Amino acid sequence: MILFKKHRLGVNVMIRTAALTLISVMAVLLTGCSDGKMLSDNELTDVLSEKLGNTVEIIEAPEGKSDGEYSMKCADGTEFTVKRVHLDYDYFGANRYYQYECDYLLKWVSDHPEVNALFDERGISHKDYGNGTGAVADSFEEIQTVVETACELVESSSYRIPAVSDFDGDEYKVKFDRPVIAIECLGGKNEETHWLWQEFEYQDGTEPVDHDEELQVYLAEQQYVDDYRHGDLEVSVPDELLEKYGPSQMKARLKSSEYSMIRADYTKDNINMGKTETLYYVRDGFDNKNGETLDFPYIASFAEFTGFKPVAADDNSYTLAKGEEKVIFRFSESDSYAERNGVRIELRGKLSSPSDSCYMDLTTDDLTKLFDTEFKFDYINGTAEITNTEA
């Protein structure tokens, strides 16, 4: 009987899937479909000439209507390529369009060394690479100068690239690859090139740009130390740098296990922290789509060091207590927060409840506020010892 029910269930799923597919196909037949517009050679040169503000000619064109590559030349002397790609708008391929991907700006930067003059003035090595310019920091000590120069170059009005905009139509699109400055660091016995930090996009003056140079230098140096820790750089890094730039993961020694705390990222994580601060947080989450009782075992494992234990829970709150002391986490779509003894606690991390799930990103500072937990960090070895334990 059970097998029969499972079989019927599978049949029903197959029928529903087939029905949805048939409905989608019928919708396409009724509404029609578009194959997109493939530009003729003359149309393509007209569009590009208008965009570049200069006459463009085709040196070599692909045959047929399939994907292909054009070799082209602009009247300013820049030779470049355009890739023609036929793409789908939707899952069923009912509506398609042609996309023309142009590397004119990349080739323009390569043909105009004056755009990188600031590097030359400061004696910074640089070279062409596939997506723009690679500026080289030969050592850790050079990182600050190279990063600050890259920021200054892309912010300055003296080193602009042509202002060229994309075209984003329904039947075809024209996209221009945007050149960037990538910071490289030559390190290790074999002096193998290693990407150091983010890419800085050349600017055309259409929008103001202002990089936080102090932050960018800090993050670049932090990435260098991270790469050393991960074994990607065969260099010598002094202990003072390991102390300054804590590891990306910190292993906390719990009573019965270890937990890897994550270093917060100022540029990515929505968390209350200083720009150049090393801050770690503990993550815990629970999926209660069906109204289950919440449970956060990782948070409980940290709390138990100071005597707090889970005492109550439902589908939107979680309570830990030690004697008369009580910590409650409350979750809702509009406002999730923590309170201790009835007083709401201002967290550096955050609580959230998206899509019927409950998440905690609590910093070690938050754990201290909530549970009186104290940490002793060893940045060189990447371990954290909880020193304030229950007597």
Secondary structure, DSSP 8 states (H G I E B T S, - for coil): -HHHHHHHHHHHHHHHHHHHHHHHHHHHHHH--B------HHHHHHHHHHHHTS-EEEEE---SSSSEEEEEEETTS-EEEEEEEEEESSTT--BEEEEEEE-HHHHHHHH-GGGGHHHHHTT--EEEETTEEEEEE-SGGGHHHHHHHHHHHHH-TTS-------EE-SSEEEEE---EEEEEEEETTTTEEEEEEEEEE---SSS-----HHHHHHHHHHHHHHHHHTT---S---HHHHHHS--SEEEEE-SSSEEEEEE--TTT------TT---EEEEEEEE-TT------HHHHHHHGGGT-EEEEE-SSEEEEEETTEEEEEE--SS--EEEETTEE---SSEEE--TTEEEEEEEHHHHHHHH---EEEETTTTEEEE-----
